[in-house]
Amino acid sequence: MADRSMSSQITHVWVFNGEQSHLPNAVFLSLELAETGIKKKGVSGILTAYPINTSVYEWAIQNGVFRPKHSYQNLPEFIQRFTSASLEHYHYENGKNCDDSNERA
C-alpha cells in the first residue's frame, strides 16, 4: 500500500515532452532529477510542472490564469485539449536549459 502522507505532500510532477513528440517521454518527482536526466541524455524538448489530482483546466481556473468566457469553453472537447503556458516550464536543446542563462543542470 502507498504511503498516503507522501502522496499528500506532492503537488506536481515534472513531465518531459521531447521535441517533435506527441506524447510525454518521462515523468519526474523533482526538477533536479529531471534536469539531471535531460542533461545526461542530451535531449531537446519542454519540461513542465503538472499539478496532480486535478486537470490543467481546473488548475488554471483555481489559480486565476484562465476564466471561461464562452459557453464552448466549458465543453469536454475544449477541456480535454486545454493547456496553459502559466504552468512552470523550461525549454531544452541538446540537454541545455534555454530559458536560464545561469543553467541549473
Residue, then its C-alpha position, 0 to 999 in steps of 0.5 A: m500500500a502507498d504511503r498516503s502522507m507522501s502522496s499528500q505532500i506532492t503537488h506536481v510532477w515534472v513531465f518531459n515532452g521531447e521535441q517533435s513528440h506527441l506524447p510525454n517521454a518521462v515523468f519526474l518527482s523533482l526538477e533536479l532529477a529531471e534536469t539531471g536526466i535531460k542533461k545526461k541524455g542530451v535531449s531537446g524538448i519542454l519540461t513542465a510542472y503538472p499539478i496532480n489530482t486535478s486537470v490543467y483546466e481546473w488548475a488554471i481556473q483555481n489559480g486565476v490564469f484562465r476564466p471561461k468566457h464562452s459557453y464552448q469553453n466549458l465543453p469536454e472537447f475544449i477541456q480535454r485539449f486545454t493547456s496553459a503556458s502559466l504552468e512552470h516550464y523550461h525549454y531544452e536543446n541538446g540537454k541545455n536549459c534555454d530559458d536560464s542563462n545561469e543553467r541549473a543542470 
